[in-house]
Amino acid sequence: MIRYAHTNLIANDWHRLVGFYTRVFDCVAVSSERDHHGALFEALTGIPGARAKGCHLRLPGHGEQGPTLEIFQYTGQEPSLPPSLVRPGFAHLAFEVPDVEAKRAEVIREGGRDLGNLVTLDIPGAGRLTLIYMCDPEGNIVELQRWH
């Protein structure tokens, strides 16, 4: 059986992002603080001297065995790229919320910002969807969505 386990997010300040996702999206820390380093971690990453600290957050809505968001911060990591929805690779995290406008306001209060505009789309065969792309405090793209 295959089971989705986690998504890793590299942060400039992992404590700040853990706080953001815990407060805004009801994620729950499920692991002790990780401090990965040493020969085996260097072998795993292929990076000499690699060291990463962080923790796992249980994502909401999937119970105790649901997937996690692993937020790590590396020592000596590369600079962040500007947010982009069209760069190949993973683009965003999506959260289904009961009120997109209220959650948008909360994201902004917690240091996030709009990336696009709030829209409502009629999707044939699926229904009506209200959504917006935003950035978390470090520029990672987050989608807020609600199906009607």
Secondary structure, DSSP 4 states (H G I P E B T S, - for coil): -----EEEEE-SSHHHHHHHHHHHH--EE-SPPEEEESHHHHHHHT-TT-EEEEEEEEPTTS-TTS-EEEEEEETTPPPPPPP-SSSSS---EEEE-S-HHHHHHHHHHTT-EESS--EEEEETTTEEEEEEEEE-TTS-EEEEEEE-
